Amino acid sequence: MLRSVFVSLVLVACGGAAVEPPVVPKPPPGPPPPPAECGGPPMRVHFYDAGQALAALVLLPDGRRVLVDAGESAGRKGCGDRCEAWHERVMSGLGRDLGGKPLDLVWITHPHSDHLGGAPDVAAKIGAKRYVDNGRDLEKPAVKAARDAATTAGAQVQVVDPEHRDVPLPGSRDVKLTAVVPSAWPSECTSGDVNACSIALRIDYCRSSILFTGDAPAAEEEKLDVHGEVTLLQVGHHGSRTSTAQAFVDRIKPKYAVISAARPHEGTNDGYCHPRTIVLETLTRALGGPGRATLRAFDGAVKCEAGAEQPEHWLDVKVSDRIWATARDGEVRLVTSGDGSFARE
């Protein structure tokens, strides 16, 4: 009988008229976090304001640097200056945060433009030592361009999928990276749903953990044995109602969540209408109920129509203060000392 398998990795080389959502002011900077319980410096994660895309940089306590997804392509057809701006924000953020150092690991959850599109520029201009993807759609120009750029930059290209699970890497005491891959792809993946082929990545540091699921839908979430509770969740598929199923949230019991999505009607989100109210409600219940904040979301019971105003279906939802969203908050920069909590810097 097949069973879910973990690949434990330890990092070595490694629009219509938009209605603007309410702006939540950043809190004043507080004191620096205490030393980690493991005795090292804190771990940081930066979710860039990548629009209707995902790009998150994790700065590990040992100095190594991991990028999960690379944001949108600046030249995505039909997106125009929106995608250019989103891509520029990711690249400028990486330039600022890396200080000229290359990435130790680029992890591409799946080959959609809003996750893979920025990868060629990242590899060429930033550099990477290791490049991981799910090994699918190799004939597609965007996948080939990303892999070619990574190879040219000197990166080791590696596949993680149900058939490639065991990659021996040297160990580390405090930091563990775990690829969570089903024992077999769900039928949705093999029948053409690229989202259902997402490779999830879990990062643990002492009692703090981060789970990146890419765009994994509920059918794949069900197959992901995440091996315990999760501190911080990257909300699947930009807050789409197809992901972040109640059963999955009940199982992993996140304490915090981040949604990377564009503003209403902004660029490609005009046709997606992310996030959805049902997802915010599910997460808010799991995180202890509403706080002071609100977040604009699209009514989950209504069909999203590209090019339609539909202002009455964009609702200000009371949400947990432990939910951050790039559409409302801009770049989300979080820090943990390894004590099982995250705070915004």
Secondary structure, DSSP 4 states (H G I P E B T S, - for coil): ----EEEEE--S-------PPPPPPPPPP-PPPPPPTTSS--EEEEE---SSS--EEEE-TTS-EEEE-----TT-TTTTHHHHHHHHHHHHHHHHHHTTPPBSEEE--S--HHHHTTHHHIIIII-BSEEEE----TTSHHHHHHHHHHHHTTPEEEE-BTTB--------SSEEEEEEE-SS--HHHHTT-GGGGPPEEEEEETTEEEEE-TT--HHHHTT----S--SEEE-GGGG-TTSS-HHHHHHH--SEEEE--PPTTSGGGGTT--SBHHHHHHHHHHTTS--S-EEEEE-TTS---TT---GGGEEEEE--TTEEEHHHHSSEEEEE-SSS--EE-
